[in-house]
Amino acid sequence: MILVWDESAWEDYLWWQTADRRTPKRINRLIKDIARNGNQGIGKPEALETVRLGRFAADS
């Protein structure tokens, strides 16, 4: 799986690594789970209001 980060998201991720070690660990756990299980894992995908019905944020 290739991860693609938005520039501001990557900057936030790097900032969290110095500000609070728990948050990047949770993010890493979610990324690993998504890689293994798609949108059926530990995350809570929410239906998007502005996209076609039946689509979820994790599907985009």
N, C-alpha and C positions, 0 to 999 in steps of 0.2 A: 504494500500500500504506500503510495506517495502522498505525503502531507503537503498541502499548499496553504500558506498563511497569508492573510491580509497583513499589510505592513503595520497597521495600528494594532492588530491583534497580537502580532509577534512582539511588538514593543511592550504591550501590556503583559504578555507572558514572561518576558525577560524581567520586567519590573517586579512582578509577583515573586520571582525566584529570590530576590533580595529582600523584599518587604515581608513576605509571609510564606514560609516553606510548605504549609499545608495546602494552599490553593494550587500550586503547580503539581503537587502529588495527586490531587483530585482530578485535575485536568488530564494528567498523564494516564490515570486509571480509566477515565472515560474514553480517551483516544484508543487505548489498548482494547477496551471492551468493544468499541465500535468496529475496530479492525477485525475482531474475532466473530462478533455476533450481529453486525449491521445495526439496524435500529430496533432490535429485539432485546437488547441488553439492559444494563443498569440505568441508562439515561431515561429521561422522560420526554420523548418527542411530543411536541404540541402541534396541533393542526394550524396551518397558516391561513389567515383570513383573506389575504390578497392573491393567493395562488389557487390553482384549480382544486376542486374538492378531492379529497382522498390523498393529497400530498402532505408531507410532513417536513419540518425543518431539517431533519436528518436526511431526507431524500434529495435535497437540493445539492 
